Amino acid sequence: MATVNINDVLTSRARVNRVQERGKLHLSDTQADIVRIVKRIPGITVGEIATAMKRRPNVISYHLKLLRDGGLVRLEEDGRHVRVYPIESAVAMI
């Protein structure tokens, strides 16, 4: 299991909020945190993200589907797990 320091992820939230103010990005704090985790650890599973963020996997799955539909991440089934990868060109601004 990958180790994520959630405090590192949350400290960069202010940068995302500045981008949001310019109208370039419309992500919730949860979605922005997920994107930063996935960008840092490509291939992380939904369960690992949920554990790192202290959220339920179904909440993470909901946000991941929105991020996938928005073209920021791609989801791959790997047996019983779903792995999450960033779409590099889309998440470069975060």
C-alpha positions in Angstrom: 0.0 0.0 0.0 1.3 3.4 -0.9 1.9 5.9 1.9 0.4 9.3 1.5 1.0 12.2 3.9 -2.4 13.9 3.8 -0.9 17.0 5.4 1.3 17.5 2.3 -1.7 17.2 0.1 -3.8 19.6 2.1 -1.1 22.3 2.2 -1.1 22.7 -1.5 -4.9 23.3 -1.5 -4.3 27.1 -1.4 -2.7 26.9 -4.8 -5.7 25.1 -6.3 -8.0 27.7 -4.7 -6.1 30.5 -6.4 -6.5 28.7 -9.7 -10.2 28.3 -9.0 -10.6 32.0 -8.4 -9.2 32.7 -11.9 -12.0 30.5 -13.3 -9.8 27.8 -14.7 -10.7 25.0 -12.5 -13.9 24.0 -10.6 -13.1 21.2 -8.2 -14.2 20.6 -4.7 -11.6 20.4 -2.0 -12.1 16.6 -1.9 -11.6 16.3 -5.7 -8.6 18.5 -5.7 -7.0 16.4 -2.9 -7.8 13.2 -4.8 -6.2 14.6 -8.0 -3.0 15.6 -6.1 -2.8 12.2 -4.5 -3.2 10.4 -7.8 -0.7 12.7 -9.5 1.8 11.9 -6.8 1.1 8.1 -6.8 -0.2 7.0 -10.2 -1.9 3.6 -10.0 -3.1 4.1 -6.4 -6.2 2.2 -5.6 -9.6 3.6 -4.5 -9.2 1.9 -1.1 -5.7 3.4 -0.6 -7.1 6.9 -1.4 -10.0 6.4 1.0 -7.6 5.3 3.7 -5.3 8.2 3.2 -8.1 10.7 3.2 -10.0 9.0 6.0 -13.1 8.7 3.8 -15.3 5.9 2.8 -14.5 4.2 -0.5 -18.0 4.9 -1.9 -17.4 8.7 -1.4 -14.0 8.5 -3.1 -15.6 6.5 -6.0 -18.3 9.1 -6.4 -15.7 11.9 -6.8 -13.5 9.7 -9.0 -16.4 9.2 -11.5 -16.8 13.0 -11.7 -13.1 13.4 -12.2 -13.1 10.7 -14.9 -16.0 12.3 -16.7 -14.1 15.6 -16.5 -11.1 14.0 -18.1 -8.7 14.4 -15.2 -8.2 10.8 -14.3 -8.6 7.3 -15.8 -9.7 4.3 -13.9 -8.5 0.7 -14.6 -9.8 -2.4 -13.1 -7.1 -4.7 -11.7 -8.8 -7.8 -10.4 -10.8 -6.7 -7.4 -9.2 -3.3 -7.3 -9.7 -0.1 -9.3 -6.5 1.7 -10.0 -6.5 5.5 -10.7 -4.1 7.2 -13.0 -3.8 10.9 -13.8 -4.4 12.3 -17.3 -1.1 14.3 -17.3 -2.1 17.0 -19.7 -5.3 17.7 -17.7 -3.8 17.7 -14.2 -0.6 19.7 -15.1 -2.2 22.9 -13.7 -2.7 21.4 -10.2 
